[in-house]
Amino acid sequence: MNKWQQGAVSTVLLAEMAVLAIPAIRAGAGVGGGDGLGTGPGHGLASLGNRPGMLLAASTILLVTSGSALVTAWLRPRSRTWLATFSGAHAAAAGLGWAHGLPILTLLASLAAALVPALVLLPAKQPQ
């Protein structure tokens, strides 16, 4: 992987991690509990989707997978074995998001599962 590919992959992974950290931060701050009507403590259940536990669990899995992929991409830029774990976790999260009615999770996991391997597996040099 050349420097351009490494930068593009790092940017995609960091953007994904930033978006996926939002449910974890909101859950830690107490947003996303209560009765969902905005009347009880921790109101805002609807803002985390109809399945806040599933969103938090899938986001945590993707955060860990993306973080380890980012570290691996920087420490071993020629390695490709991490793509199997990365793609599998993202495909599973996309399926969970689809099954539980979480369209943003499905979209984010699908885009990352397609974009990151495509960027990593591009040829480093242009054919002549």
Protein Blocks (a to p, Z undefined) as FASTA:
>chain_A
ZZklmmmmmmmmmmmmmmmmmmmmmmmnopagajonopaghihklmnojblmlmmmmmmm
mmmmmmmmmmmmmmmmmbcklmmmmmmmmmmmmmmmmmnopaklmmmmmmmmmmmmmmmm
pcfbdcZZ
